[in-house]
Amino acid sequence: MKLGARILKTGIALILSLLIAQSLDLPSPVFAGIAAIFAVQPTIYRSYLSIIEQIQGNILGALLAVISVLLFGNNVFIIGLAAIILIAIHLKLKLENAVGLSLVTLIAIMETPGDVFIQFAFIRFSTIMLGVLSAFIVNLVFLPPKYENKLYLRISNSTTEITKWIRLTIRGASEHTLLKNDIEILKDSLIKIDQLYIMFKEERNFFKRNDVVKSRKLVIYRQMIATVQRALATLKRLHRYENEMVNLPDDLQNTIQQQLDILIHHHEHVMLKFIGKVKPHVIFEEGDIGLNRKELFDLFLSSNSQLIAEERFTQYHLLQIISAIIEYDEEIEHLDLLISSFQSHHKEDSDITLPENL
């Protein structure tokens, strides 16, 4: 089992908050630990947003708790009513993410009123805010996440898996049920890729001069995602119409197979080009060894006439396959253009750490 950075940061934040609370002789240091667990976030930017929301939410919770106790006491029904009101206020102010910890603050303050209730409430509030601040410090200092590395590796792995299946499918070597199951897994993988992209986008640079590089990288990664999505769409078309592919004339099947092999090679070439695994000056010329998009469409038109003459009813399905290939080609070409432009201006900024066996 692999422990992620967030798991480790949660443990470190918990330890730090408890140690500080104990060193300050705060009563019930456990509340600091609970607050630290709530406040740990996957990115520094989200941690910053979280601490703002948690401060606002906990102030609301503490104020409502003090007012409720002073006016109505701490009967369990009063605590429940105060919790309902607090949740409603949070929803109205769009502070939903701070509801959980605010309720902890409310209950922690209302549970034991006494002669020095105001002082007690302030101590409890301070203890909880100590946990929030401890989590923010840990997010800021310990194990900063490298979402760019994770994003590229996830895209690269999905690309490899999809292109492997395309190669097998166009040769009639894929097993129908296994491919169907893998397509669903790949769909889930693309959802996770989108989530990683958002995480990477939210990462903030400490130096303004890096903003331009980050912006251009975001454009490239967005196009990488669009390209791998188009590759998956092509695989789905081939999978859906695999029986129709078998019934196409042999020369047409061979042409489609050759064209997809070229596109896969181009896609792999571009992905490696971005991380410097291939020489940047090497240009992949599609037209030298394959058909360009116009020639591919002309091939469809001529083949369509032949299929109609032979009374084959696969021309619509052939159009689906050809259009998928053309769209896949366009996405790869655009990705190649973006990466070439990026490397011509920021050659030294493709700083991705990859496993040695990649």
C-alpha positions as CSV (number, residue, x, y, z in Angstrom):
1,M,0.0,0.0,0.0
2,K,1.3,3.4,-1.0
3,L,0.9,6.3,1.3
4,G,0.1,9.6,-0.5
5,A,1.4,13.0,0.4
6,R,-2.0,14.1,1.8
7,I,-2.1,11.1,4.2
8,L,1.4,12.0,5.5
9,K,0.5,15.7,5.7
10,T,-2.6,14.9,7.7
11,G,-0.5,12.9,10.2
12,I,2.1,15.7,10.5
13,A,-0.5,18.4,10.9
14,L,-2.2,16.3,13.6
15,I,1.1,15.9,15.5
16,L,2.1,19.5,15.1
17,S,-1.3,20.9,16.4
18,L,-1.4,18.5,19.4
19,L,2.2,19.4,20.3
20,I,1.6,23.1,20.1
21,A,-1.6,22.9,22.1
22,Q,0.0,20.8,24.8
23,S,3.0,23.2,25.0
24,L,0.7,26.1,25.5
25,D,-1.2,24.1,28.2
26,L,-4.5,24.6,26.3
27,P,-7.4,22.5,27.7
28,S,-8.8,19.8,25.4
29,P,-5.9,19.9,22.8
30,V,-7.9,17.2,20.9
31,F,-10.0,20.0,19.3
32,A,-6.8,21.3,17.7
33,G,-6.1,17.9,16.2
34,I,-9.7,17.6,14.9
35,A,-9.4,21.0,13.3
36,A,-6.1,20.1,11.7
37,I,-7.7,17.0,10.1
38,F,-10.5,19.1,8.6
39,A,-8.2,21.7,7.3
40,V,-5.6,19.7,5.3
41,Q,-6.0,20.3,1.6
42,P,-4.4,18.8,-1.6
43,T,-3.0,22.1,-2.8
44,I,-1.5,25.2,-1.3
45,Y,-4.0,27.4,-3.0
46,R,-6.9,25.3,-1.7
47,S,-5.3,25.4,1.7
48,Y,-5.3,29.2,1.5
49,L,-8.9,29.3,0.5
50,S,-9.7,26.8,3.2
51,I,-8.1,28.8,6.0
52,I,-10.1,31.9,4.9
53,E,-13.3,30.0,5.0
54,Q,-12.5,28.2,8.2
55,I,-11.7,31.5,10.0
56,Q,-15.0,33.0,8.8
57,G,-17.0,29.8,9.6
58,N,-15.5,29.4,13.1
59,I,-16.1,33.0,14.0
60,L,-19.7,32.5,13.1
61,G,-19.9,29.2,15.0
62,A,-18.3,30.8,18.1
63,L,-20.5,33.9,18.0
64,L,-23.7,31.9,17.6
65,A,-22.6,29.5,20.4
66,V,-21.9,32.4,22.8
67,I,-25.1,34.2,22.0
68,S,-27.2,31.0,22.2
69,V,-25.8,30.1,25.6
70,L,-26.1,33.6,27.1
71,L,-29.7,34.0,25.9
72,F,-31.1,30.4,26.1
73,G,-28.6,28.2,27.9
74,N,-27.1,25.0,26.7
75,N,-30.0,22.7,26.6
76,V,-29.6,19.9,24.0
77,F,-32.5,21.3,22.0
78,I,-30.9,24.7,22.0
79,I,-27.7,23.2,20.7
80,G,-29.6,21.4,18.0
81,L,-31.5,24.5,17.0
82,A,-28.2,26.6,17.0
83,A,-26.6,23.9,14.7
84,I,-29.5,24.2,12.3
85,I,-29.3,28.0,12.2
86,L,-25.5,27.8,11.8
87,I,-25.8,25.5,8.8
88,A,-28.4,27.8,7.2
89,I,-26.1,30.8,7.7
90,H,-23.2,28.9,6.1
91,L,-25.3,27.9,3.1
92,K,-26.5,31.5,2.7
93,L,-23.0,32.8,2.7
94,K,-21.7,29.9,0.5
95,L,-19.3,28.6,3.2
96,E,-20.4,25.0,2.8
97,N,-16.8,23.7,3.1
98,A,-16.5,25.2,6.6
99,V,-19.8,23.7,8.0
100,G,-18.2,20.7,9.6
101,L,-15.5,22.4,11.7
102,S,-17.9,25.3,12.5
103,L,-20.3,22.8,14.1
104,V,-17.4,21.3,16.1
105,T,-16.7,24.9,17.3
106,L,-20.3,25.4,18.2
107,I,-20.6,22.2,20.2
108,A,-17.2,22.6,21.8
109,I,-18.2,26.0,23.2
110,M,-21.8,25.2,24.1
111,E,-21.1,21.9,25.9
112,T,-19.7,23.3,29.2
113,P,-20.7,26.8,30.1
114,G,-19.7,28.2,33.5
115,D,-18.8,31.3,35.4
116,V,-16.0,32.1,33.0
117,F,-17.9,31.2,29.9
118,I,-16.6,34.0,27.7
119,Q,-13.0,33.1,28.5
120,F,-13.7,29.4,28.0
121,A,-15.3,30.1,24.6
122,F,-12.3,32.2,23.5
123,I,-9.9,29.4,24.6
124,R,-11.9,26.7,22.7
125,F,-12.1,28.9,19.6
126,S,-8.3,29.6,19.8
127,T,-7.6,25.9,20.2
128,I,-9.5,25.1,17.0
129,M,-8.0,27.9,15.1
130,L,-4.6,26.6,16.2
131,G,-5.4,23.3,14.4
132,V,-6.4,25.2,11.2
133,L,-3.2,27.2,11.2
134,S,-1.1,24.1,11.9
135,A,-2.6,22.4,8.8
136,F,-1.9,25.5,6.7
137,I,1.7,25.5,7.8
138,V,2.1,21.8,6.9
139,N,0.5,22.4,3.5
140,L,2.8,25.2,2.9
141,V,6.1,23.6,4.0
142,F,5.9,19.8,3.9
143,L,5.8,17.6,0.8
144,P,4.6,20.2,-1.7
145,P,2.6,18.2,-4.4
146,K,4.1,17.9,-7.9
147,Y,0.8,17.7,-9.8
148,E,2.5,18.4,-13.1
149,N,4.5,15.2,-12.8
150,K,1.4,13.2,-11.9
151,L,-0.7,14.8,-14.6
152,Y,1.9,14.0,-17.4
153,L,2.4,10.4,-16.2
154,R,-1.4,9.8,-16.0
155,I,-1.9,11.2,-19.5
156,S,1.1,9.2,-20.8
157,N,-0.1,6.0,-19.3
158,S,-3.6,6.4,-20.6
159,T,-2.2,7.2,-24.1
160,T,-0.1,4.1,-24.0
161,E,-3.1,1.9,-23.0
162,I,-5.4,3.4,-25.6
163,T,-2.9,3.2,-28.5
164,K,-2.2,-0.4,-27.5
165,W,-5.9,-1.3,-27.9
166,I,-6.1,0.6,-31.2
167,R,-3.3,-1.4,-32.6
168,L,-4.9,-4.6,-31.6
169,T,-8.4,-3.6,-32.7
170,I,-7.4,-2.6,-36.2
171,R,-5.8,-6.0,-36.7
172,G,-8.8,-7.8,-35.4
173,A,-6.8,-9.1,-32.4
174,S,-8.7,-7.5,-29.5
175,E,-11.1,-9.5,-27.3
176,H,-14.5,-7.8,-27.4
177,T,-15.5,-8.1,-23.7
178,L,-12.1,-7.2,-22.3
179,L,-11.9,-4.1,-24.5
180,K,-15.3,-3.1,-23.4
181,N,-14.3,-3.3,-19.8
182,D,-11.1,-1.5,-20.4
183,I,-12.9,1.4,-22.2
184,E,-14.9,2.0,-19.0
185,I,-11.7,2.0,-17.0
186,L,-10.1,4.4,-19.4
187,K,-13.2,6.7,-19.1
188,D,-12.6,6.8,-15.3
189,S,-9.0,7.5,-15.9
190,L,-9.8,10.5,-18.0
191,I,-12.0,11.9,-15.2
192,K,-9.1,11.6,-12.8
193,I,-6.9,13.3,-15.4
194,D,-9.3,16.3,-15.4
195,Q,-9.1,16.4,-11.6
196,L,-5.3,16.4,-11.7
197,Y,-5.4,19.2,-14.3
198,I,-7.5,21.3,-12.0
199,M,-5.0,20.7,-9.1
200,F,-2.1,21.7,-11.4
201,K,-4.0,24.8,-12.5
202,E,-4.6,25.8,-8.9
203,E,-0.9,25.6,-8.0
204,R,0.5,29.0,-7.4
205,N,4.0,30.2,-8.4
206,F,6.2,32.0,-5.9
207,F,7.7,34.1,-8.7
208,K,5.7,36.1,-11.2
209,R,8.2,35.4,-14.0
210,N,7.0,31.8,-13.9
211,D,3.4,32.8,-14.7
212,V,3.9,32.9,-18.4
213,V,5.5,29.4,-18.5
214,K,2.7,28.0,-16.3
215,S,0.0,29.6,-18.6
216,R,1.6,28.0,-21.7
217,K,1.9,24.7,-20.0
218,L,-1.7,24.7,-19.0
219,V,-2.6,25.2,-22.7
220,I,-0.4,22.3,-23.7
221,Y,-1.8,20.0,-21.0
222,R,-5.4,20.9,-21.9
223,Q,-4.5,19.9,-25.5
224,M,-2.9,16.7,-24.3
225,I,-6.1,15.8,-22.5
226,A,-8.2,16.7,-25.6
227,T,-5.9,14.5,-27.7
228,V,-6.1,11.5,-25.4
229,Q,-9.9,12.0,-25.3
230,R,-10.0,11.9,-29.1
231,A,-7.8,8.8,-29.1
232,L,-10.3,7.1,-26.8
233,A,-13.2,8.3,-29.0
234,T,-11.5,6.7,-32.0
235,L,-11.0,3.4,-30.1
236,K,-14.7,3.4,-29.1
237,R,-15.7,3.8,-32.8
238,L,-13.4,1.0,-33.9
239,H,-14.7,-1.2,-31.1
240,R,-18.3,-0.4,-32.0
241,Y,-17.9,-1.0,-35.7
242,E,-15.4,-3.9,-35.6
243,N,-17.7,-6.2,-37.5
244,E,-18.2,-3.6,-40.2
245,M,-14.4,-3.1,-40.4
246,V,-14.0,-6.8,-41.2
247,N,-16.4,-6.6,-44.1
248,L,-14.5,-3.7,-45.8
249,P,-12.3,-4.4,-48.8
250,D,-8.8,-5.6,-47.9
251,D,-7.1,-2.6,-49.5
252,L,-9.3,-0.2,-47.5
253,Q,-8.7,-2.1,-44.3
254,N,-4.9,-1.9,-44.9
255,T,-5.1,1.8,-45.6
256,I,-7.0,2.5,-42.4
257,Q,-4.6,0.3,-40.4
258,Q,-1.6,2.1,-41.8
259,Q,-3.1,5.5,-41.2
260,L,-3.9,4.7,-37.6
261,D,-0.4,3.3,-37.1
262,I,1.0,6.6,-38.3
263,L,-1.2,8.6,-36.0
264,I,-0.3,6.5,-33.0
265,H,3.4,6.9,-33.8
266,H,3.0,10.6,-34.2
267,H,1.1,10.9,-30.9
268,E,3.8,8.9,-29.0
269,H,6.5,11.0,-30.7
270,V,4.8,14.3,-29.6
271,M,4.4,13.1,-26.0
272,L,8.1,12.1,-25.8
273,K,9.1,15.3,-27.5
274,F,7.6,17.4,-24.7
275,I,9.8,15.8,-22.1
276,G,12.9,15.8,-24.2
277,K,13.0,12.1,-24.9
278,V,13.3,12.7,-28.7
279,K,15.4,15.4,-30.5
280,P,13.3,18.6,-30.7
281,H,14.5,19.4,-34.3
282,V,13.1,16.1,-35.6
283,I,9.8,16.9,-37.4
284,F,7.2,14.2,-38.0
285,E,6.0,14.6,-41.5
286,E,2.7,12.8,-41.8
287,G,2.4,13.4,-45.5
288,D,5.7,11.5,-46.3
289,I,4.4,8.1,-45.2
290,G,0.7,8.4,-44.9
291,L,-2.4,10.2,-46.2
292,N,-3.2,13.8,-45.3
293,R,-6.7,14.6,-44.1
294,K,-8.0,15.6,-47.5
295,E,-6.6,12.4,-49.2
296,L,-8.2,10.3,-46.4
297,F,-11.6,12.0,-47.0
298,D,-11.3,11.5,-50.7
299,L,-10.5,7.8,-50.1
300,F,-13.8,7.6,-48.1
301,L,-15.7,9.2,-51.0
302,S,-14.3,6.8,-53.5
303,S,-14.8,3.8,-51.2
304,N,-18.3,4.9,-50.5
305,S,-19.2,4.7,-54.1
306,Q,-17.8,1.2,-54.3
307,L,-19.7,0.1,-51.3
308,I,-22.9,1.5,-52.6
309,A,-22.3,-0.3,-56.0
310,E,-21.7,-3.6,-54.2
311,E,-24.8,-3.0,-52.0
312,R,-22.9,-3.0,-48.8
313,F,-24.6,-1.1,-46.0
314,T,-21.4,0.0,-44.1
315,Q,-20.8,3.4,-45.7
316,Y,-22.3,5.3,-42.7
317,H,-20.2,3.3,-40.3
318,L,-17.2,3.9,-42.4
319,L,-17.9,7.7,-42.3
320,Q,-17.9,7.4,-38.4
321,I,-14.5,5.7,-38.4
322,I,-12.9,8.1,-41.0
323,S,-14.2,11.2,-39.2
324,A,-12.8,9.9,-35.9
325,I,-9.4,9.4,-37.5
326,I,-9.4,12.9,-39.1
327,E,-10.4,14.5,-35.8
328,Y,-7.7,12.5,-33.9
329,D,-5.1,13.7,-36.5
330,E,-6.2,17.3,-36.1
331,E,-5.7,17.1,-32.3
332,I,-2.3,15.5,-32.6
333,E,-1.2,18.1,-35.1
334,H,-2.3,21.0,-32.9
335,L,-0.6,19.4,-29.8
336,D,2.6,19.1,-31.8
337,L,2.4,22.8,-32.9
338,L,1.9,23.9,-29.2
339,I,4.8,21.8,-27.9
340,S,7.2,23.0,-30.7
341,S,6.2,26.6,-30.0
342,F,6.7,26.1,-26.2
343,Q,10.1,24.5,-26.6
344,S,11.3,27.2,-28.9
345,H,10.7,29.8,-26.2
346,H,11.1,27.8,-22.9
347,K,13.3,24.9,-23.7
348,E,14.7,24.7,-20.2
349,D,11.2,24.7,-18.5
350,S,10.1,21.1,-19.3
351,D,11.2,20.1,-15.8
352,I,9.2,16.9,-15.3
353,T,10.6,14.2,-13.1
354,L,9.8,10.7,-14.5
355,P,10.4,7.2,-13.2
356,E,13.6,5.7,-14.6
357,N,11.7,2.8,-16.3
358,L,9.4,5.1,-18.2
